[in-house]
Amino acid sequence: MSKQEVTGIILAGGASSRMGKDKGLCEFQGKALINYAIDVLTPICGKILISSNNVVEYQKFGYQVVIDEHKNIGPMGGIYSSLRKSSTKHNLIISCDTPFLSTQLLEYILDNSNNYDIVVPVHGNSFIEPLAAYYSTNIIPNLESSIKRNNYKLINFFNVVKHKSIKVDSMPGFSKELFRNFNTPGDLSIT
């Protein structure tokens, strides 16, 4: 599929309680974490949305900011609201705090998305990465049902849609560091 058929969605709405401030705005090696996410999505996505309730700060990056329609329900709230704003069926959703994600990994996920509503990478002993995955807008009604039932866990949600888990351990260039997320100020000081 072409770049114009894919929207990149960056989840930047977490509480950031361990970080002490908005994670996406924290700097790592001289660059805001949100910029790493933008850079990894730009080569393969025709449009980028940022899911955050911190509209003023994130608008400065030049992309549409989507606020949660349902507050305080975790990533599902950001995914739901962003998919409703997406103008494409195909979406790559990543979190703002994983600066080592690669475009190559996301392309691999996208290449495996045919006829699936969700494609999630799996590595190691079945470690699922739902915040570096493919999501189709086809799942919006299912998300609405889960939210109405107060069932906000993404892992449980996968069982009600057509999903695929793909092993990425043997993918060229794979490293578990691709999925390393930053949660504390100490994480920002690694080299």
Buried (B, 14 or more C-beta within 10 A) or exposed (E): EEEEBBBBBBBBBBEBEEBEEBBBBBEBEEEBBBBBBBEBBEEBBBBBBBBBBBEEBBEEBEBBBBBBBBEEBBBBBBBBBBBEBBEBBBBBBBBBBBBBBBBBBBEBBBEBBEEBBBBBBBBEEEEBBBBBBBBBBBBBEBBEEBBEEEEBEBEEBBEBBEBBBBEBEEBEEBEEEBBBBBBEEEBBEEE
